[in-house]
Amino acid sequence: MAQQQQAQAHANELAKRRSRKPTDKNMPDGVEDSIVDPESVQRYKDLRELERLLDATTTRKRLDISESVNRSHGKLKKTLRIWITNSVEDQVWQGNGLNVDAFDFTPNMEASYRVKVEGRLLHDNDENEEGRAAQESDSTAQGSTVQMDHDSDTKKLDGATAKEAKHRFSHFFKAITVDFDRSRFRNGAEQTVEWKKPESGPKSQAAGASSAVTDFDELTFKRNGDENTNITINLFRQEFPERFLLSPELAEVVDMSEATQQEAVMALWEYIRFWGLQEDEEKRNFRCDEPLKKVVGRGDVGYIPMLNEYVTQHVRPLPPISLPYTIRVDEDFHRDPQPTVYDVQVLVDDPLRTELQPLINNAKYASMLKDVSTLDEQLAKLIQNISESKAKHSFFTSLSDDPASFVRNWLSSQNRDLEIIMGEASRVAGEGAQGDEWRRGGPESVWATPNARESVNVLLARQR
C-alpha cells in the first residue's frame, strides 16, 4: 500500500507539472506595435493556420486509411483461369505393335492417358485483353468450354509480378476431387482422384515440405484406358473468412445468395433498421414482417441479441465448383489437341490493404509525434516569454507616459485584487484591508495571512 501511495503521489506530481506547462501558442495581441519587424507576426499567424490545416488533413487521411484497412469486406474479385488437357500413351492408333519376344503375343504396354489441370490467376491487363475473346467464346464456370491458345496465355501469365505470384492455383481450394463416369467402369471398378490440403502441422514440421505439398499450379493424374471418358472436376473453395450459401428465406431478406456470417448478420440488422421494425420501448426486440417470420421462425417478435443464431440456421457450406471434361483418346483429337478452359471468380485480399498497413503501423510515426510535441512545448515557452515581455513593455510604457495616473490605477487594481483574494468572510473576521493597511507589505501584512495564501493557492490551482 505504501508503494501504491508513492506511485500515485508521483503520478499526481507529474500531472501537476504537465498542467503547469504553457500550452498557448497564439501570438499576443499588440505585439506587432512593440517589435522591430511587425510583418513577422503575420507570417507566424499564417504558419499557424497552415499547421492547423495540415493537422486536420493528416488526421482525416489516417482515419480514412484505418477504416479502409480494418473494414471486413476488403476483398477483390479476380479471375482464375483453369486449363484442362490430357495426353495419351500406348493407344492402339499410336502403333506400338507387339513384342516379338513375348510368348503371349499381346501388347507389352497397357493404353493409358494423363490428365493435367492447371490454373493461373489473371491480372487486370490480361482480363482486359482477353475480354473480347471471352465474350465470343462464352466461357463460364458452369460448364461451357472455350478453345484458345494455351501458350500465349501462359506467356502473359509468366510475366506476373512477384506480389501476385503468391496466389497459386491450390491457394484458393481446400480440396479437389475428380468423379469418373460410372457407366464406363470396367467390372464395376471405381476410380477416384482426391487431393486435400493438409491442416497446419506442429511447429516442428518443416516449412519447405509443407509448402511443396500445398502450393502448386497444376494437378496431374494418370489412369489406364482406351476409350473416351467423361469426368467432373470438383473444386472446394477455401476462403477466410468462410463464405456460406444462404437459404432462400434469408436470401430474400438480405438480397444475397452467398455471404460470410458477419455480412449476413449485418445485412439482417440493416433490413430491420431500414424498415423501422425495432420496437420503440424495448430496443432489443423487433417486429417480424412476413419475410422475417420465415427467417426467425418463432412468433411475431425477434430479438436483436439472437441475430447470429437466426443466421446460423440458414447458412450451408458452399457447393463445389464443378468443371465437366471429356478425356479424349482418339487420334483425330490428338492431331491438334486444344485445352478446355474455364474462368472461375475467386476472392483475393486487396493489395492496397498490404500497401496501407505499414502507414498505420509505422514506428517512425510515434517518434515523429514525440518530436512534434517537444517542438510545441518549446514554441509555447517562447510565446509565454513574448507575452511576459509584452506585459513588461506595456507596464513601463504606461508608467512613462503618465506616472501619476498609472500609479493611481495600479494601486486601485491591487486593492481590487486583495478584495477578490480575501473575500467577504475574511473581512468580517478582521483580516481585511482597513484603510491603507493593504499597502503595507512584509510578513505581518494582510498579504501574508493564511486566508490570503490559501486563496492564492486555490486560484493558481484553477489556472486563473
TAHUFEN-V982398 format. One record per run of one state. SS is the DSSP state (A for helix, B for strand, O for the rest). FROM is the first residue (numbers start at 0). LEN is the number of residues. If there is no record, write none. Layout:
# TAHUFEN-V982398
ss: (SS	SS)
from: (FROM	FROM)
len: (LEN	LEN)
This chain:
# TAHUFEN-V982398
ss: (O	A	O	A	O	A	O	B	O	A	O	B	O	A	O	A	O	A	O	A	O	A	B	O	A	O	B	O	A	O	B	O	B	O	B	O	A	O	B	A	O	B	O	B	O	A	O	B	A	O	B	O	B	O	A	O	B	O	A	O	A	O	A	O	A	O	A	O	A	O)
from: (0	1	20	30	33	38	70	74	89	91	94	111	121	123	129	130	137	149	158	161	165	168	172	180	181	184	191	196	206	214	217	224	228	237	242	246	247	254	257	260	274	277	278	284	287	289	296	300	303	312	314	317	320	327	330	335	339	349	350	360	362	401	402	428	436	439	445	448	449	461)
len: (1	19	10	3	5	32	4	15	2	3	17	10	2	6	1	7	12	9	3	4	3	4	8	1	3	7	5	10	8	3	7	4	9	5	4	1	7	3	3	14	3	1	6	3	2	7	4	3	9	2	3	3	7	3	5	4	10	1	10	2	39	1	26	8	3	6	3	1	12	3)
